[in-house]
Amino acid sequence: MPDVPFTDKLSGNLRMLKDAIGHSPDVIFREFRVGHSSWQAAVVYIDGLVDKTVLNEQVIKPLMRERGLSSDSATNKEQLKSTISDSVVSTAEVHEMRCLKDCVRKVLDGNTALLLDGLTDVIVLSTVGGESRSIEEPLSEAVVRGPREGFVEKLHSNTAMLRRRIKDPGFTMIPYKLGRRSQTDVYLIYIEGLTNRELVEEAKSRIERIDIDEISESGYIEQLIEDNEWSPFPQMQNTERPDRVASALLQGRIALLVDGTPFALIIPVTFSMLMTSSEDYYERWLPASLIRILRYGAALIALFLPALYIALISYNHGLIPTKLVISIAAGREGVPFPSIIEALIMEVTLEILREAGLRLPKPIGQAVGIVGGLVIGQAAVQAAIVSPIMVIVVALTAISSFAFPQYSSAIAIRMLRFAMMMAAAVLGLYGVILLFILIMAHLVKLRSFGVDYMAPFVPMRARNWKDLLIRAPLQMMKRRPELSRPQDRTRQ
């Protein structure tokens, strides 16, 4: 769009705006006279993006009823403009625009442009409003104990929720407009004096290099600025919970909020952070530690159990106790497929049911997931397609995969589970061990914005083990985690 300056003719300015954005019926051009004079004015706004009560009561009505303004009696146009801005309209924010490009951007954001005949400046008024979703409990990160509010699609509502939790004067937001055509508002948020400056500069440089037509969701940014796009593991943490974001900011990390999505991004992240829930810090340390250990155990079951079943059945029979071997052999009698095909049939079926349950309406989706799994599993056993022990293995694997507090990290384990199964089918336990070594080598090499992904395991930082497998009492956690190198390391 050309950066054309406005003229002092109202009709010409309106024509420029109509040519730029007036090709849709939701762009409203409202012309009227100021007071009882012949002075012509107009407002331009987008229906659905503005608060019409504010527009009518604080902009249009005061101007139409104003008796002290007249284009004939006023000789000083600048004085006239300042009178309107200071005394007539009563919106919270008032800006003056001289060029078409800047004015169009403000109108597309939900503001209202006020054009007056004889003035070369357009007065832009803050009238952002419209319908939005109310604040509700996040569906993807439910907790038993903790706040019940989650982010919404409105950016300023999300920043307000963070402001209520962090009243530090160093709370800093850097605004960006990303997407050549979408012009999506993005805020990079950190706490000045706490967050490491090198981390902030690295995040800013990566965001400023983004050049794409649209940013529809925070996932676009995550994929464009991550360290290793080939890794199955997420290198940023996404969350709907304001309390999780506030906690991360107070640890010296950075958050990214994107307009139009309730999912915020937190950087940097480590594997251990993906295995923690915000609820871990609301409960006492003993139950929180037990739940965290169970969570790590569930991760091992979700990754290894089907592969171990295949390896033991196909190659390493001697490692199975005799009575158990007899029981498994009796259950597999009549099954025409080898263990790898049997496992793939059940695992693929489970993934299809899980995906179908997510996409269907919520009441139907739950029924499809539970009833479908029971019916298909029972029918497969009766038809001698799979063995009963295979159904138990798949059920335990599915239940364990639901124990992850982060959906994105659970997806990585689900993908690697199939690779583990193939390795077990080819080389038995040797294949499982070799692939596990490769995965660990990848995790040790992986970094997130300069932070080692497997820290504090590798490199080992004993101080940070207070908040790892076991969550120590809060009285013992006097220093912030050293992973993101905060400027202020003392927490209490």
N, C-alpha and C positions, 0 to 999 in steps of 0.2 A: 504494500500500500504506500503511495507517495506521501511524503511529509509536506503537505500543502498548508500554508498559513491561511487562517480565516480572514475574511474581509469585513467591512463594516455594514454590509448589506445582509439583512436577515434572509431574504429569499435565496441569495447565492449560497449562504452557509448551509441552509436547509437542503438545497439541491446537492451539495457536496456530500452531506451525510446520507441522503437518500441513495445516491449512487454507490456509497461505500457499504452501507448496511441495511438500507431500506427496502430490500427485495423480498422480505418475509413479512407475513401478516402480524407476527408478534412484536415487531419493531413499531412503536407508537410515536407518532408526531402530533403533538397537541399545541395548536396555536391559540393565542388569546391576547387580549389587550390588558395593559397594566393599569389598574385602577379605573378611573373614569376618563382617562386621556386617550389619545389616538396612538399611543406608543405600543408597537407590536412586539410580542415576545412568543417564544415557543419552548416546549420541553420535549426532549427525546429520551425515551427509555424502552426497555425490553420487558414486555408483559411476562410475569412469572418470576422475574429476577429481582423485582423491586417490592418494597413495602408500600402498598398503595395508600395506606393510612398516613404514613409519613409524607408521601408525595402530595397528597391532597391537602392535609392539614397544615403542613409546615412549609410548603413551597407554593402551590398553585393558589390556594385560598388567600394567603397573605398578600401575594402580588396582585391578585384581581381586586382586592378590597383596599389596597394602599392608595391613599389620596395625595400623598406628598411627593410622588414621583411623576414627572412629566418630561417627555423628550423636548417639548417646546420651551419649558421654563429652565431646564437644566442646561447650562453652558459647559460645565466641566464633566465630561464623560467619566473620567477616572473617579471623581467624587461620587457620581451616580452609581458606579459599579461597587464602590466600597460601602455605600449606604445600603445597597441590596444585600451584600454579603454580611454586613455587621448588624443591621437593624431589622431587615424584613424577613428573610428566610431564616429558619431556626434549626437547620440540620446540624448534626454533630461535626461534620467535616465539610469544608468548602475549599475547592481548588480552582485555579484559573488555568485554562489551556489555550494556547495560541495556535496549535497545529492540529490538523485533522487526525493524524495517526494516533497521537496521545489521547485525544478525545474519544475516538472509537474504542480504544482499549478500555477506557474507564466505563463506557456505556456497556460494553460486553461483560464487564465484571459485575454489573448490576447497579451502577450509579446512574444518575440522571443528569443530562446536559441541559443547561438553561441558556438559550440564545436570545439576545436582545438586539433589536434593530439599532444600528449606530455604533455598536461596540465590536471591536475586533477580537476581544477575548470571550471565550465560552466559559461560563461558570459551571463547574461540575460539582454536584451535590451528592453526599453520601446517603443513599436510600436503599442500600442492599437489604434484601429480605426474601420473601417468597416462602413456599412450603418446604419443610425439611422433616426428616425422621426424628422422633423424640429419642431421648437418651434411654437406652435399655441395657440389660445385662448382656455381655458378649456371648454369643452362642458357641464360639470355637474355643473359649478358655473359661469354662465354668469352674467356680470354686465353691467349697463348702463354707469357708470363712474368709471374708474379705469384702471389698467394695463391690457393689452391684451395678456400677455404671461402666459403660464402654464408649469408645469413640463412635462418632457419627460421621456422615459424609460432609458435614459443614466444617470448614477449616477453622474458622474463628471460634466455634463452639469447642473444638478440640484443644486449641491453645488456651482457652479459658479454663478448661478442666485441669490443665497442667499448672496454670498460674495459681489456682486455688491450692494446689499441693506444694508448690515451690514458691515461696515469697522472698527469694533471694534477689537482691538488686542486680546481681550478675547474670540473671536469666536473660539470655540473648537469642534473638530470632533473626536470621538472615533470609530475606525473601528472594525467591527466584521465580521467573516465568519460563517454564520449560515446554517445549513443543512449538514448532514454528506455526502450526495452525491451531492447535488446541489452546496454547497460551495458559497452561495449567499453573496455578499458584502452588509453590512448594516452599516450605519453611525448613531451614536447617537450624536446629535448636541445640544449644549447649549452655553451660554455666561458665561465664568468664571468671578467671581466677582459679578455677578448679580443673577444667578440661585442658589436656595437653595441647599446646598451640600447634605442634607439628601435626597432630591428628586432625585438628580443625582445618588447617591449610590443605592437607591431603584430601579431605572430604570435599572442600570447596573446589579444588582443582579438578577433581573427577566429575563433579556436578556441572561445572562450567564447560566441560568438554562434550556434554551431551548435545547432540544435534539430530533431532528426529521430528517427524511431523506431529505426533501426538503422544501425550502421557495420560493414559486413561486410568492407571492405577499405580500404586507404589511398586508393584511387581516389575513394571517397565524400568524404573530407576534401579531396582535391585539387580536386574540382569545387565544393565549398562555400566554399572560401576563396580561390580564384584571382581575379585582378584583372579579367580579361575572359573571360567564359564563351563569347563568340561567336568567339573567336580559334581558328583551327585549330592554333596553336602551343602546346605545353605550357609553362606558366608555373612549373612545379615539376619538379624532376628526380626520377624514381623509379629505384631501383636495388636489386639484391639483394646488392651487394658491401659488406662491412664496411669494406674498405680505402678505398673511394670515400667512404663516409660520414665516416670518420675524417679523411680529407684535407680534406673540406669543412668539418668542424668546426674544424680547425686553420687554415682560411682566414678564420674569423669568420662562417661561415654557420650555419644552424639545421637540425636533422634532426627528423623526426617518425617515431616507430616505433609501429606499431599491432599489437595482439595478434591473432593468427590469420592474419597474412599475412607473407610474407618480403620484401615490397617496402617499403622506406623512402622517405620524401620528403625532399628537400633544398631549402631555400629560402634566399635567392632564387636565380634562375638566369638566365643569359643565353644567347643563341643559340650563342655560341662555346663555352660550357661543354657544351652538348649535342653538340658536334662533337668533344669530347675523350674519350679512353679513359683509364682508370686505368693502362693499360700504357704510355701515352706517357711516363710519368715513371720507369718501370722500365728502359727502354732508354736508350742513349746519345742525345745530342741530335740528331745527324745523321740516323740512321734514323728516330727519332721525328718529326722535322720533315718528312721525306720522306713518311712515311705520313700525316701530318696534311694535307699539301698534296694528296695523292692523294684523301683523304677529301672535301675541299672540291670537288675536281674531279668526283668521283663525284656529289656533291649537285647540281652544275650539270647534269650529264648526265641524272640522274634527273628533274630538273624540266623541262629545255628540249628534250631530244632529240626526242621524238615531236612536240612543237609545231613545232619547226624543220623537221622532215620535212614536215609538213602545209603549213606556210607556203611552203616552197620549191617543193613539187610543185604547189600550187594557185595561187599568186600570183606568186612571185618566181623564175621559172625562170632569169632572167638571171644570178642569183648563183651558179648551179651551173656548174662547168666542163663544156665541151662533151662530152668523152668520158664523163663521169659521167652527163650527161643522157641520152646515147644508151643507156648501160647500164641506167639506171633505166627508161627508156621501154620497152626490150626486156623487162625483167622485169615491167612492169605490163601488157604486152600481154595482152588477154583478161580482165583483172580488171574486173568489172562495176560496182564501187563506187568512189565518190570517195575521196580519201585520208583524209578524216575518218572515214567509215564503216569503212574498212579498219583504221585505227588503233584505233578504238573496239572493233571485234570482237576484235582481238588483245589489247588492254590489259585489257578486261573478262574475257576468257578467262584471262589470266594472273592477275588478282586472284582469280578463282574457284578456280583451281588452288592459289594460295598459301594461301587460306583453308582449302580442303579439306585441304591438307597439314598445316596446324596442328592441325586438329580430329581428324584420324584418329590411330590409334595410331602411335607414332614410326616403326617400320620401314616400315609401309604408307604413311605420310605422305610419307616421302622418295621412295619409289618413284612415288607419284602425282605429286609435284611435278616430278621429273626426266623420267620416262618420258612422263607426260601432256603436258608441254610439247613434247618432241621429236616425239611421234606427232601431236599436233594441229597443230603448226607445219608439219610435212612434208606432212600430209594437206591442209591448207589451201592450201599452195603448189601441190600437184599438182592440186587441184580448181579452181585459178585464182580462189580467193576473195580471197587476199592475194598480194602480190608478195614475192619473196625478200628485197628490201631492207627491207621492213616487218618481216619476221621478225628480221633482224639488229638493227634499231632497237629492237624490243621486248626482245630478249635483252640488249642492252647496257644498256637502261634497268633491267631487272630485276636484273642483276648489280650495277649501280651502287647501286640502292636497298638492297642487302644490306650495303653498306659502312658504313652508319650505325652508330655505337656505341650509339645509343639508339633503341629500337623506337618510342617515342612520337613522336620527331621525324621518323622515316622515314614514319610515317602521315601527318603534315602534308604532306610533300612528295608523297606518293602522291595525296592529295586535290587538291592544287593542280595536279598534272600534268594532270588532266582539265580543270580550268578553263583552263589554258594551251592545251590542244588545242582547246577551243571558241573561244577568242580567236583562235587562229591560223586556224581555219576561217572565221571571220567577217571578219577584217581583215588576215590575213597577218602579216608581221613587225611591222606597226604595232600589231596587237592584242597580240602577244607583248610588245612593249616597253611598251605602256600598262599591261598587267596586271602586269608586273614592277615598274613604278613604283608602282602601287597597293599591291602586296605590301610593297615597301620602305617606303612611307609608313606602312603599318600596323605594320611591325616597329619603325620609329623611334618611333612613338607608344606602342607597347606597353611596359608596365612590369611588373616582378615584385617586389612588396613594396617599392616605391619605387626600384627599380634599373632603369635603362634597359636594355631587352632587347637592344639592338644594341651596348651598350658592350662593349669600348672602341673600337669603330668610330665610333659616334655616341652621345654626344659623344666626340670623340677624346681618348684618354688614352695618350700615347706610352709612358709607363712600362710600362703593362700589355701592350704589344705584344710584350714578351719571351716571352709565353706565349699567342700567338695563332696566326697561320698558321705561324710558325716557333717551336719551343720552344727557347729559349736554354739554354746550359749552366747547370746548377744553381748554379754559383758566381756567376753573374750575377743570379740571381733572389733578391736579398737582402731584398726587401720583399714583404709580402703584397699580393694584389690590392686595389685601393682601392674596388672596386665595392660591397662590403657595408659599407664604412666601419668596419673593425675598430678596436678601441681600441689594440691593440698592432700596429703595422704592420711591425715588424722581425722577419724570419724567421731570418736568420743574420747 
